[in-house]
Amino acid sequence: MMEKKIWKAVEPPELKFDVAASYAKHDEHEVLPIVRQLKEMGIRVYDRKDMAVDNWGKNLVEHLPRIFREVGYSLVFISKHYVTEVLAKVERQAVQSLDVELDGEFLLPIRLDDTELPGLLPTVQHLDLRLHGVDTICQAVAQKLAQHRSAFTPQTPVNAESVSALLRERPLGWEYLLYTAVVWQGWRDLEGKYRDHFHRYAPLNGVVEYGDGLDDIHKRNVMLTELITVARETLSDDAQKELFGGHGDPDDIIHFGRLFVRIFDDFLEWARGIYGTSYARRTTRDACRLQACFADTQLRAMHKAVLHLRASADTLVERVVTGDEIDTSIDMKAVETSMEAPLGFEIDPELKTAYLAAYKKLSG
């Protein structure tokens, strides 16, 4: 049994409840143990069973939407009875309407059986009472509230105030959330340069190459080899495991995230130097600009890692609580290079053929 976290409610005054429990009367025997345990943990739960007197005589179609606006999250217990029971249907419509209005994540689905809930996308992360049990679900709720109270998402600016709020609550997986925020914001700053790269553009840098450029081509191959080596060593699996080993230091996590962004920018700058140079000879220009494409593999791999981190952040708490493995590793594809040959990279075959032809024309 997981250790229970005692939840101390300090929500803004307009929120009367931390969570609402929406379920069919037929499923009370499965849901009420969760409701009771949440209350024992200090979580404020709206349960219509407790509000029978307060709701007496009211039109619930009009009253429930007002009630749910005073709730942080709604726990929706999905079953075959939930989708058919009249009162549960009224609650469901109110919850789903507010979920759309709040741009998602208000409705937290919990399965009791395999019934599909009308209007709920199959991609929405859910918990399952049959798999996770009462203790795990209650801890997931507590962690979700902790993340909500810290008001920290991948879009949250990483500053002293926001990091302090995150560290006050420390929801499970806070290290990954902080890391993702640093990487995501850094990526957003570099997005324009990244797009420029694949449009094969850079502002002119004032450098003019009058010769064949062979020496510079060879130097750039060595530089790219070193960039790849540094990336693979700095962002190694061992380095990431040490950082996220359960005792992460926030300053180290922020620094590591910025290192990832800096390495990303190093690849962009390597190619940008080529695209921004003016070449007096057409043959030199053709070979050099093809060489700049060698960075494509690494840039795409790092971009994919950024998107993976961002996509997984929204369901981080649920997956950590339920024991799912969190993959935060940076997938730096192994690219073997040679510092002696003019071309020693595992690149796209068509690019390799085009570059070799341009290099031969230039050096011949």
C-alpha positions as a printed Julia matrix, in Angstrom:
364×3 Matrix{Float64}:
   0.0    0.0     0.0
   1.32   3.42   -0.95
   1.96   5.98    1.79
  -0.93   8.39    2.01
  -0.24  12.05    1.45
  -2.25  14.41    3.65
  -3.58  17.17    1.48
  -3.94  20.65    2.99
  -6.36  22.69    0.92
  -5.31  26.26    0.3
  -7.08  26.81   -3.02
  -8.3   30.27   -4.02
 -11.59  31.14   -2.24
 -13.67  30.81   -5.42
 -12.99  27.06   -5.47
 -15.1   25.34   -2.84
 -13.97  21.83   -3.78
 -10.72  20.27   -4.94
 -12.48  17.54   -6.92
 -15.98  16.39   -7.78
 -16.96  12.72   -8.02
 -19.29  12.03  -10.93
 -20.64   8.46  -11.05
 -23.72   6.31  -11.45
 -25.7    5.37   -8.35
 -25.3    1.72   -9.34
 -21.51   2.12   -8.94
 -21.55   3.63   -5.43
 -19.99   0.54   -3.85
 -16.88   0.99   -6.01
 -16.64   4.77   -5.91
 -17.41   5.62   -2.28
 -14.22   4.0    -0.88
 -12.26   6.42   -3.07
 -14.38   9.37   -1.96
 -13.92   8.44    1.71
 -10.15   8.03    1.39
  -9.8   11.35   -0.45
 -11.68  13.07    2.37
  -9.43  11.38    4.94
  -6.46  12.82    3.06
  -7.91  16.32    3.51
  -9.11  16.68   -0.08
 -12.36  18.58   -0.49
 -14.71  16.37   -2.51
 -18.03  17.35   -4.05
 -20.29  14.29   -3.95
 -23.94  14.77   -4.86
 -24.8   12.1    -2.29
 -23.58  14.52    0.41
 -25.37  17.45   -1.22
 -28.84  15.92   -1.39
 -30.37  18.5     0.96
 -28.6   21.44   -0.7
 -29.73  20.26   -4.16
 -33.3   19.57   -3.03
 -35.79  21.27   -5.35
 -33.15  22.72   -7.68
 -33.05  22.21  -11.42
 -29.82  20.24  -11.68
 -29.44  21.01  -15.39
 -28.93  24.64  -14.38
 -27.43  24.11  -10.92
 -24.67  21.57  -11.65
 -22.71  23.74  -14.12
 -22.49  26.41  -11.41
 -21.33  23.84   -8.86
 -18.62  22.44  -11.14
 -17.21  25.94  -11.7
 -16.28  25.85   -8.02
 -14.29  22.6    -8.47
 -10.67  22.11   -9.45
 -11.13  18.76  -11.25
 -13.93  16.3   -11.91
 -13.33  12.58  -11.39
 -15.56  10.81  -13.91
 -16.1    7.12  -13.15
 -16.91   5.53  -16.51
 -19.11   2.46  -16.66
 -22.05   1.06  -18.59
 -24.32   2.49  -15.9
 -22.71   5.93  -16.04
 -23.56   6.44  -19.71
 -27.21   5.42  -19.28
 -28.29   6.74  -15.87
 -30.25  10.0   -16.21
 -28.68  11.93  -13.33
 -25.19  10.79  -14.27
 -25.86  11.97  -17.82
 -26.76  15.45  -16.54
 -23.49  15.58  -14.58
 -21.5   14.26  -17.52
 -22.81  16.93  -19.86
 -21.97  19.66  -17.35
 -18.46  18.27  -16.83
 -17.71  17.81  -20.53
 -18.98  21.28  -21.38
 -16.71  22.84  -18.76
 -13.8   20.65  -19.88
 -14.1   22.09  -23.39
 -14.38  25.62  -22.03
 -11.25  25.15  -19.9
  -9.33  23.62  -22.84
  -9.16  20.14  -21.32
  -7.73  18.48  -18.19
 -10.74  19.35  -16.01
 -12.25  15.93  -16.67
 -10.14  13.13  -15.15
 -11.53   9.77  -16.38
 -11.41   6.63  -14.24
 -12.61   3.39  -15.81
 -14.74   0.87  -13.98
 -15.28  -1.24  -17.1
 -14.55  -1.0   -20.84
 -17.52   1.22  -21.75
 -16.67   4.12  -24.08
 -17.72   7.55  -22.85
 -19.47   9.58  -25.59
 -17.49  12.7   -26.43
 -14.26  11.56  -24.74
 -11.33  11.23  -27.12
  -9.62   7.82  -26.93
  -6.25   9.56  -26.61
  -7.15  11.12  -23.24
  -5.1    9.49  -20.47
  -7.22   7.62  -17.94
  -6.82   5.53  -14.79
  -8.53   2.19  -14.29
  -9.82   1.06  -10.89
  -9.44  -2.57  -11.97
  -5.72  -2.05  -12.5
  -4.67   0.74  -10.19
  -6.76   0.32   -7.05
  -8.1    2.81   -4.52
  -4.75   3.83   -2.98
  -3.08   4.52   -6.31
  -6.0    6.55   -7.63
  -6.16   8.63   -4.46
  -2.44   9.34   -4.62
  -2.8   10.29   -8.29
  -5.49  12.8    -7.33
  -3.25  14.27   -4.61
  -0.36  14.56   -7.06
  -2.57  16.14   -9.71
  -3.69  18.74   -7.2
  -0.08  19.36   -6.18
   0.85  20.01   -9.8
  -2.2   22.24  -10.18
  -1.27  24.23   -7.08
   2.26  24.77   -8.34
   0.72  26.18  -11.55
   3.73  24.79  -13.43
   3.47  23.48  -17.01
   5.98  23.21  -19.87
   4.8   26.68  -20.94
   5.45  28.24  -17.53
   8.37  30.71  -17.65
  11.31  29.2   -15.79
  12.06  31.88  -13.22
  12.72  31.96   -9.49
   9.05  32.43   -8.61
   7.69  29.61  -10.78
  10.41  27.16   -9.75
   9.77  27.95   -6.07
   6.07  27.2    -6.57
   6.94  23.86   -8.18
   9.38  22.93   -5.42
   6.86  23.83   -2.71
   4.47  21.16   -3.98
   6.98  18.75   -5.58
   4.44  16.56   -7.4
   5.81  13.21   -8.51
   7.91  13.75  -11.59
   8.59  17.43  -10.85
  12.19  17.0   -12.09
  10.96  15.95  -15.54
   8.4   18.75  -15.63
  11.09  21.34  -14.86
  13.48  19.81  -17.39
  10.8   19.76  -20.08
   9.93  23.4   -19.42
  13.56  24.48  -19.84
  14.01  22.47  -23.04
  10.65  23.53  -24.49
  11.26  27.23  -23.92
  14.75  26.98  -25.36
  13.38  25.2   -28.42
  10.77  27.93  -28.91
  13.57  30.5   -28.98
  15.4   28.46  -31.65
  12.37  27.48  -33.72
  12.95  30.22  -36.31
  16.58  29.21  -36.81
  15.55  25.55  -37.05
  13.03  26.35  -39.79
  15.59  28.56  -41.55
  17.98  25.61  -41.65
  15.58  23.38  -43.56
  14.8   26.27  -45.9
  18.59  26.39  -46.42
  18.77  30.04  -45.37
  20.9   32.18  -43.08
  21.57  35.94  -43.05
  24.79  36.85  -44.84
  27.65  36.99  -42.33
  30.07  39.12  -44.38
  32.46  36.23  -45.09
  33.47  35.77  -48.76
  35.19  32.6   -50.0
  37.2   33.21  -53.2
  39.01  29.87  -53.44
  37.92  26.25  -53.68
  37.14  26.1   -49.95
  38.58  22.59  -49.51
  40.48  23.44  -46.34
  37.35  24.89  -44.77
  35.3   21.87  -45.83
  37.76  19.54  -44.12
  37.83  21.71  -40.98
  34.05  21.74  -40.82
  33.95  17.96  -41.04
  36.26  17.8   -38.03
  34.11  20.37  -36.2
  30.91  18.44  -36.88
  32.56  15.23  -35.71
  33.45  16.95  -32.46
  29.95  18.43  -32.07
  28.43  14.96  -32.38
  30.94  13.5   -29.91
  30.3   16.25  -27.37
  26.53  15.82  -27.73
  26.7   12.06  -27.2
  28.98  12.41  -24.16
  27.19  15.36  -22.54
  23.67  13.99  -23.07
  24.59  10.37  -22.32
  22.19   7.95  -20.67
  24.41   7.87  -17.57
  24.31  11.65  -17.23
  20.54  11.67  -17.5
  20.07   8.8   -15.03
  22.24  10.57  -12.48
  20.25  13.78  -12.92
  16.83  12.14  -12.56
  17.74   9.51   -9.99
  15.18  10.68   -7.45
  17.41  13.31   -5.84
  17.56  15.87   -8.63
  18.91  19.32   -7.85
  16.76  22.01   -9.54
  19.8   24.1   -10.51
  21.45  21.07  -12.12
  18.22  20.19  -13.96
  17.87  23.71  -15.31
  21.53  23.75  -16.34
  21.24  20.35  -18.06
  18.16  21.5   -19.98
  20.01  24.6   -21.13
  22.96  22.43  -22.19
  20.64  20.46  -24.45
  19.38  23.7   -26.0
  22.93  25.03  -26.38
  24.06  21.87  -28.17
  21.01  22.12  -30.43
  22.07  25.68  -31.24
  25.68  24.56  -31.87
  24.48  22.34  -34.73
  22.36  25.15  -36.11
  25.27  27.61  -35.93
  27.62  25.14  -37.63
  25.33  24.98  -40.66
  24.38  28.66  -40.41
  28.01  29.63  -40.91
  27.97  27.77  -44.24
  24.65  29.18  -45.45
  25.62  32.74  -44.46
  28.91  32.73  -46.41
  29.2   34.14  -49.93
  31.11  31.99  -52.45
  32.84  33.4   -55.52
  32.91  30.0   -57.22
  29.68  28.19  -57.96
  31.27  24.76  -57.52
  32.44  25.74  -54.02
  28.99  27.01  -53.1
  27.32  23.8   -54.27
  29.64  21.52  -52.25
  29.54  23.65  -49.1
  25.77  24.01  -49.03
  25.39  20.26  -49.44
  27.82  19.83  -46.54
  25.56  22.01  -44.36
  22.84  19.35  -44.8
  24.99  16.92  -42.79
  23.48  18.48  -39.64
  19.96  17.42  -40.65
  20.07  14.01  -38.93
  21.1   15.39  -35.53
  18.74  18.36  -35.68
  15.77  16.16  -36.53
  16.66  13.73  -33.73
  16.87  16.53  -31.17
  13.67  18.14  -32.42
  11.89  14.79  -32.09
  13.12  14.53  -28.5
  11.75  18.0   -27.7
   8.32  17.11  -29.1
   8.34  13.81  -27.2
   9.04  15.57  -23.9
   6.34  18.14  -24.55
   3.72  15.57  -25.54
   4.32  13.43  -22.45
   4.31  16.26  -19.92
   0.52  16.57  -19.69
   0.11  13.0   -18.41
   3.31  12.92  -16.35
   1.73  12.74  -12.89
  -0.7    9.95  -13.78
   2.0    7.85  -15.42
   4.48   8.26  -12.58
   1.88   7.42   -9.94
   0.7    4.31  -11.77
   4.26   3.08  -12.27
   4.59   3.63  -16.02
   8.16   4.18  -17.16
   8.98   7.78  -18.04
  11.34   8.09  -20.99
  13.1   11.45  -20.83
  16.23  10.33  -22.64
  17.56  12.36  -25.53
  17.76  10.21  -28.62
  21.05  11.29  -30.18
  21.37   8.95  -33.11
  24.79   7.34  -33.33
  26.51   8.8   -36.37
  29.96   7.38  -37.05
  32.38   9.96  -38.41
  35.93  10.05  -39.66
  38.15  13.09  -39.19
  40.44  12.07  -42.05
  38.14  11.47  -45.0
  36.3   14.44  -46.52
  33.06  12.53  -46.03
  32.63  10.05  -43.21
  29.02  10.55  -42.17
  26.11   8.17  -42.33
  23.79  10.48  -44.21
  20.88  10.19  -46.6
  22.11   8.2   -49.65
  20.8   10.8   -52.11
  22.53  13.6   -50.19
  25.72  11.55  -50.04
  25.67  10.96  -53.8
  25.04  14.64  -54.53
  27.77  15.78  -52.15
  30.38  13.35  -53.5
  29.66  14.53  -57.02
  30.01  18.18  -55.98
  33.19  17.45  -53.97
  34.75  15.56  -56.88
  33.96  18.4   -59.25
  35.46  20.88  -56.8
  38.64  18.94  -56.01
  39.19  17.62  -59.53
